[in-house]
Amino acid sequence: MSDEVKKAPVNEAQEFGNDPLKVRESDHYKDEYVESFVERWDDLIDWDGRADSEGGFFIDVLREHGARSVLDVATGTGYHSVQLLRAGFEVDSVDGSSEMLAKAFQNARDRDMILHTVHSDWRWLSRNINRRYDAVICLGNSFTHLFSEHSRRRVLAEFYSVLRHDGILILDQRNYDALLDDEGGGPSHEYYYCGDDVKAEPEHIDEGLARFRYTFSDGSVFHLNMFPLRRNYVRRLMEEVGFQKIDTYGDFQESYKHYDPDFFIHVAQKQYVEEEEDQP
């Protein structure tokens, strides 16, 4: 598979060096989301297709927990921020990529909305965020851009710190368990990546790297290097940071077989719940 990676045509605007498989750095996403890739990102998502596939899942979960204010910490091109604004939530939109933020702002303007955007690295989120929210959402497989456990713990702690005492974190991830264990797990385009004119496929997978190739109808090719997070590992990190009750859905369903979903969605509650003492 390594030979396939070296022979694959790579868009010149992305820089991965002589050996793309050695690029395993949390900060590298800034070089991956180049303007030419960002301009095509919505072709991959297909806003209408994604709206049909996920329905009102996130809106329903947020309302169920009484959330009104939401921090979208990986807004990307703004899809979920726009959906939540339409539904009446207060939304602040954060991304570490200035190109993504610009695209998100324009997407909202095109729909007669104004996004409140914040350019910030998640690891130092509290430097740029001075309020508390009912909910934090981190969607689009974004958490997998973090390659070190230290960074992942720090980011989850930052998410925890900007939540109100009874707030929730909603974080999604690809089903890397299926990929790592060779149980399928390639993108189905049924729920998340709904664009018909884009081919998204894993090009390399090992315990420390998932490299995905995105081929667009105009022949453009782009790549993303991500860390393949296992489901139970993410749940454990959330618990160790302080989240107490974590519900995990598979492709928006409560019941699922472990290797079947394309994506897992974790809903983690911050609210402190005392454990019942053993009765005599």
Disulfide bonds with the S-S distance in Angstrom:
none
